Amino acid sequence: MVNSFEVPAEMRDFAERSVSQARKAFEGFIGAVHKSTGVLDTSANPALGGVKDVSTKAVGFAEKNVAAAFDLAEKLVHAKDFNEVVALQSDYLKSQMAAIQEQAREFGDVISKAAVIKK
């Protein structure tokens, strides 16, 4: 079984540019989301503060998870062989599972606090 492969330089460059462009597009999108959630006026209704906290946390998690996926994509573009691809994917899955567990805990805390404010 052959464990190495050679990706043509043109294809690797195209993939690199595509990942970079997608990352920039996402950064523009997430910037607009941050701006729109930042204008929520919570002074009139304290319950909206909880909603804003939940929204901010959810957007932050999405941003981190997508950034991790872009980081993986950039690493995969430069992988030297199939074993490296598998190792990168495995490391990514392990780190994302840990991140999702932590995010679920944090999200639960924020939702609990938002529910207390609402009452």
N, C-alpha and C positions, 0 to 999 in steps of 0.2 A: 504494500500500500504506500502510495506517495503522500508524504505529509507536507510538501511544499507546493506552492503555486505562484505563478508570476502574473501579476495584474499589469497590463500595459500602462505606461506612465500617463498617457492621455486620459485613460479611464480613471486612474487614481486622482489626477488633477481635477477632472470633472466632478468626481464624487466629493472631493475636498471643497470645491467651490459651491456645490449644491448644499452641503452641510452648513457651510459658512453663511450662505444666503438664507437658508431656512432659520438659522439661529438669529440672524439680524431681523428677519420678519417677525419671529416670535418675540424678540426683545421689544420691537415697536408695538406689537399687540399688547404685551404684558404692561408696557409703560402706559398705554391708554387705559387699561383696566385699573392700574394703580391710581391714575388720575381720577377716574370716575368714582372709585370707591373712596377716594380721599375727600370728595366734595360732599359726602353725606353729612348733613347737619344733625347732630345728635343732641343739641342743647334743648330742643323743644320736647323731645320724647326720649327719656333715658333708656327705654327698651331698644331704641334704634342703636344705641351704643353696643349692645350685645350682638345685634345683627351685623354691625360694622366689624366687630372683633372676629366673628365667625367668618365673614366674607374675606377679611384681610388674611386670616390664617389659611383659609382654603386656597386663596390666590397664591400665597407664599409657598404652600406645599406644591401646588401645580408648577410653579416656577422652578422650584428645586428639582422636582421629578423630571421635568422636560429638560432642564440643564444637564442632569445626569445622563439622560438619553442622548443628548447632543454630544456630550463628552465621550460616551461609548462609541457613537458613530464616528467621531474623529479618530479614536484609537483603532477602530476596525479598519478604517481606510488605510492605516499604516501597518496593519498586521503583516507579519512576514510569512506565516504559515497557518495551516489549519489548527494546529495545537495552540497557537497564540490566540486565534479567534475564539476557540473553546474556553481558554483560560480567561480572556477578557469578558466573555459572556457570563461565565460562572461568577467571576468577581462582581460584575454588575448586578446579577440576580441576588447574590448574598447581601450586597450593600443596600439594594432597594428593599429587600425584605425587612432588613433592620430599620431602614428609614420609614417604611410604611407602618411598622409596629410603633415606632416613636411618634409618628404623625397621628396615628389613631389615638394614642394616649393624650397627646396635646390637644387634639381636636375635641376629644371627650371633655377635657378640662374646660376648654373655652365654651363649649355648648352648655356645660353645667353652670358656669358663671353667667352665661347669657340667660339661662332659664331662671336663675335666682333674681336677676335684675328685672325680668319681665313680671315676676309676681309682685 
